[in-house]
Amino acid sequence: MSSGNAKIGHPAPNFKATAVMPDGQFKGLSLSDYKGKYVVFFFYPLDFTFVCPTEIIAFSDRAEEFKKLNCQVIGASVDSHFCHLAWINTPKKQGGLRPMNIPLVSDPKHTIAQDYGVLKADEGISVPSWLEAWQ
């Protein structure tokens, strides 16, 4: 696993990437967009797996509670934004997520996962990780 640039007690590494937003649209997103807010930034291995959908849905279901605390929740994996959207649009009974109340960031070049030290390079995936950051 990569050592990354994220360090406890230091500002989280900024990133710029395409995300699927809660309205289903693609948008460029960066950590700096959330300046002045707390951020829960989590990684999961891949779309269409049964590794983390329960946790992703739980974060999405509680997005409003986080917002009341001046905290935004952002999910990320190494999949493309097209794959994220397909997973969101797939019925839950068929292994899909359903519409999300949080953005899902696409990291197909693995740069964000590497910067945050969660890239499992031999498999080309990010390990499940929950990181709290503030700006």
C-alpha positions as CSV (number, residue, x, y, z in Angstrom):
1,M,0.0,0.0,0.0
2,S,1.3,3.5,-0.8
3,S,2.5,5.7,2.0
4,G,0.8,8.8,0.7
5,N,1.1,12.5,1.6
6,A,-1.8,12.6,4.1
7,K,-0.4,13.2,7.6
8,I,-2.2,13.4,10.9
9,G,-2.4,16.9,12.2
10,H,-1.7,18.4,8.8
11,P,-4.0,19.7,6.1
12,A,-5.4,17.0,3.9
13,P,-3.9,16.8,0.3
14,N,-6.1,18.8,-2.1
15,F,-7.5,17.0,-5.1
16,K,-9.3,17.8,-8.3
17,A,-11.5,15.2,-9.9
18,T,-14.8,14.5,-11.6
19,A,-17.6,13.4,-9.3
20,V,-21.2,12.2,-9.7
21,M,-23.1,14.8,-7.7
22,P,-26.4,14.1,-5.7
23,D,-28.4,15.5,-8.7
24,G,-26.8,12.8,-10.9
25,Q,-24.7,15.3,-12.9
26,F,-20.9,15.1,-13.5
27,K,-19.0,18.0,-11.9
28,G,-15.4,18.9,-11.3
29,L,-14.8,18.8,-7.5
30,S,-11.9,19.6,-5.3
31,L,-11.3,19.5,-1.6
32,S,-10.7,23.2,-1.7
33,D,-14.4,23.6,-2.6
34,Y,-15.1,22.8,1.0
35,K,-12.9,25.4,2.6
36,G,-14.2,26.3,6.1
37,K,-16.1,23.0,6.5
38,Y,-15.4,19.7,8.1
39,V,-15.1,16.9,5.6
40,V,-15.5,13.1,5.9
41,F,-13.7,11.7,2.9
42,F,-14.0,8.0,2.5
43,F,-12.6,5.5,0.0
44,Y,-14.1,2.1,-1.0
45,P,-12.5,-0.5,-3.3
46,L,-14.7,-0.7,-6.4
47,D,-18.2,-0.1,-7.6
48,F,-20.5,-3.1,-8.0
49,T,-18.9,-5.0,-5.2
50,F,-20.5,-6.0,-1.9
51,V,-17.6,-4.7,0.2
52,C,-19.0,-1.3,1.3
53,P,-22.4,-0.4,-0.1
54,T,-24.1,-0.6,3.3
55,E,-21.6,2.1,4.7
56,I,-21.9,4.2,1.5
57,I,-25.7,4.2,1.8
58,A,-25.5,5.0,5.5
59,F,-23.3,8.0,4.9
60,S,-25.7,9.2,2.2
61,D,-28.8,8.7,4.4
62,R,-27.2,10.9,7.1
63,A,-25.8,13.6,4.8
64,E,-28.2,16.2,6.2
65,E,-27.2,15.4,9.8
66,F,-23.6,16.0,8.8
67,K,-24.5,19.2,7.0
68,K,-26.1,20.5,10.2
69,L,-22.6,20.0,11.8
70,N,-20.9,22.0,9.0
71,C,-19.6,18.7,7.7
72,Q,-19.7,17.4,4.1
73,V,-19.4,13.7,3.2
74,I,-17.5,12.7,0.0
75,G,-17.0,9.1,-1.2
76,A,-14.3,8.0,-3.7
77,S,-13.0,5.0,-5.6
78,V,-10.8,4.3,-8.5
79,D,-13.7,3.7,-10.8
80,S,-14.8,6.2,-13.5
81,H,-17.6,8.6,-13.0
82,F,-19.5,6.7,-15.6
83,C,-19.2,3.5,-13.6
84,H,-20.3,5.5,-10.4
85,L,-23.4,6.7,-12.2
86,A,-24.2,3.2,-13.5
87,W,-23.9,1.8,-10.0
88,I,-26.2,4.6,-8.6
89,N,-28.8,3.9,-11.3
90,T,-28.8,0.2,-10.8
91,P,-31.7,-1.0,-8.6
92,K,-30.6,-1.9,-5.0
93,K,-32.0,-5.5,-5.5
94,Q,-29.5,-5.9,-8.4
95,G,-26.5,-4.7,-6.4
96,G,-26.9,-1.0,-7.0
97,L,-26.8,1.9,-4.6
98,R,-29.8,4.1,-5.5
99,P,-29.6,7.9,-5.8
100,M,-27.0,9.3,-3.4
101,N,-27.1,12.5,-1.3
102,I,-23.3,12.7,-1.4
103,P,-20.8,13.1,-4.3
104,L,-18.9,10.1,-5.4
105,V,-15.4,11.1,-6.7
106,S,-13.7,9.2,-9.6
107,D,-10.0,8.4,-9.3
108,P,-9.2,6.3,-12.3
109,K,-5.5,7.3,-12.3
110,H,-5.2,6.4,-8.6
111,T,-3.6,9.7,-7.8
112,I,-6.0,10.6,-5.0
113,A,-5.8,7.2,-3.4
114,Q,-2.0,7.3,-3.6
115,D,-1.9,10.8,-2.0
116,Y,-4.1,9.6,0.8
117,G,-2.1,6.4,1.4
118,V,-5.0,4.1,0.7
119,L,-3.9,2.7,-2.7
120,K,-3.4,-1.1,-2.8
121,A,-1.1,-0.8,-5.9
122,D,-0.8,-4.5,-6.6
123,E,-4.6,-4.7,-7.1
124,G,-5.1,-1.2,-8.4
125,I,-7.8,-0.5,-5.8
126,S,-8.2,1.7,-2.8
127,V,-8.7,0.0,0.6
128,P,-11.8,1.0,2.6
129,S,-10.9,4.1,4.6
130,W,-12.7,6.8,6.4
131,L,-10.8,10.0,6.8
132,E,-11.8,13.2,8.6
133,A,-10.4,16.5,7.4
134,W,-11.1,20.1,8.0
135,Q,-10.2,23.2,6.1
